[in-house]
Amino acid sequence: MFVEQMQSVTNSHSEQPTGGLHFVGKKDDLVAAKRSFRTLEDRDVLIVSHEGVFYALDSYCYHAGGKLDHGDIEEFDGKLCIICPKHKYKISLAKGECLSKAKDPSQDSALPRWYSKGVKQRTHLVTEINGDIYVKLSTEPGWLESDYYQGEKGKRTRAIAATDEEKTDGSLQKVTSGQVSVSG
């Protein structure tokens, strides 16, 4: 049965069963792009190619809905993370775990160390079949913080934030171009 499903998916990218594998691109194209955005079953997913490994996760940061597609990728405490450009939150690509560097107030040592805040970002399974890359959306039960930005309320929140950013960017451009007038 599984083999028949795989052949069906491989033979026809347009016939994708709900809850199954979704064709997201050719391996070479995704490697060249490094980051790719796809909407799968109304869920916005970021596919990341980094050093020969593919990762897929919800494309908006769990904290405030920032777009992760332009986030830097760095290693922290042995975990490869994407850094949200908006507030610099560090999210592991493999598990969606948020990492934070802090000092333990119960210890005399003043040296900060990395702590896990737990899994906050939903990640998805990536599979390669004959040079084609597929994503299977997470079926993990329970609610994760990044789920909020996939729903209608989260979409409205993101839209409002984007509008506010455009207004702020417009104000900054006026100030830097010397077009500010002071009335008194």
Backbone hydrogen bonds, N-H to C=O, Kabsch-Sander energy under -0.5 kcal/mol:
donor,donor_aa,acceptor,acceptor_aa,energy
5,Q,1,M,-2.1
6,M,2,F,-2.5
7,Q,3,V,-2.5
8,S,4,E,-2.1
9,V,5,Q,-2.5
10,T,6,M,-2.8
11,N,7,Q,-2.6
12,S,8,S,-1.5
15,E,12,S,-0.6
16,Q,14,S,-1.3
20,G,17,P,-2.3
22,H,135,V,-2.0
24,V,133,I,-3.1
25,G,133,I,-1.1
27,K,131,G,-3.2
30,L,26,K,-2.4
31,V,27,K,-2.6
32,A,28,D,-2.1
33,A,29,D,-2.1
34,K,30,L,-1.9
35,R,33,A,-1.8
36,S,47,I,-2.4
38,R,45,V,-2.5
40,L,38,R,-0.6
40,L,43,R,-2.9
43,R,40,L,-1.5
45,V,38,R,-3.4
45,V,43,R,-0.6
46,L,57,L,-3.2
47,I,36,S,-3.3
47,I,45,V,-0.5
48,V,46,L,-0.5
48,V,55,Y,-2.8
49,S,34,K,-2.9
50,H,48,V,-0.6
50,H,53,V,-2.9
53,V,50,H,-1.6
55,Y,48,V,-2.4
56,A,124,H,-0.6
57,L,46,L,-2.0
58,D,122,R,-2.5
59,S,44,D,-2.1
61,C,66,G,-3.2
65,G,61,C,-2.0
68,L,59,S,-2.4
71,G,68,L,-2.2
74,E,72,D,-0.5
74,E,81,C,-2.0
76,F,79,K,-2.7
79,K,76,F,-2.2
81,C,74,E,-3.4
82,I,91,I,-2.8
83,I,72,D,-2.8
84,C,82,I,-0.6
84,C,89,Y,-2.8
88,K,84,C,-2.1
90,K,99,L,-0.7
91,I,82,I,-2.4
91,I,89,Y,-0.6
92,S,97,E,-3.2
93,L,80,L,-2.7
94,A,80,L,-0.5
96,G,92,S,-1.9
98,C,118,G,-2.5
99,L,90,K,-2.4
100,S,115,Y,-2.5
102,A,100,S,-0.5
102,A,113,R,-2.6
107,Q,104,D,-1.8
113,R,102,A,-2.9
115,Y,100,S,-3.0
117,K,98,C,-3.2
118,G,98,C,-0.5
120,K,96,G,-2.6
120,K,118,G,-0.5
121,Q,96,G,-2.3
124,H,56,A,-2.9
125,L,136,K,-1.8
127,T,134,Y,-2.7
129,I,132,D,-2.8
132,D,129,I,-2.0
133,I,25,G,-3.1
134,Y,127,T,-3.2
135,V,22,H,-2.3
136,K,125,L,-2.7
137,L,20,G,-0.6
137,L,135,V,-0.6
146,S,120,K,-2.1
147,D,144,L,-1.9
148,Y,144,L,-0.5
148,Y,145,E,-1.2
149,Y,146,S,-0.5
150,Q,147,D,-1.6
151,G,147,D,-0.8
151,G,148,Y,-1.1
154,G,148,Y,-0.8
155,K,151,G,-2.2
156,R,152,E,-2.2
157,T,153,K,-2.5
158,R,154,G,-2.6
159,A,155,K,-2.2
160,I,156,R,-2.5
161,A,157,T,-2.3
162,A,158,R,-2.5
163,T,159,A,-2.1
164,D,160,I,-2.5
165,E,161,A,-2.4
166,E,162,A,-2.2
167,K,163,T,-2.1
168,T,164,D,-2.5
169,D,165,E,-3.2
170,G,166,E,-2.4
171,S,167,K,-2.1
172,L,168,T,-2.5
173,Q,169,D,-2.2
174,K,170,G,-1.8
175,V,171,S,-2.1
176,T,172,L,-2.7
177,S,173,Q,-1.5
178,G,175,V,-1.1
179,Q,174,K,-2.1
183,S,181,S,-0.5
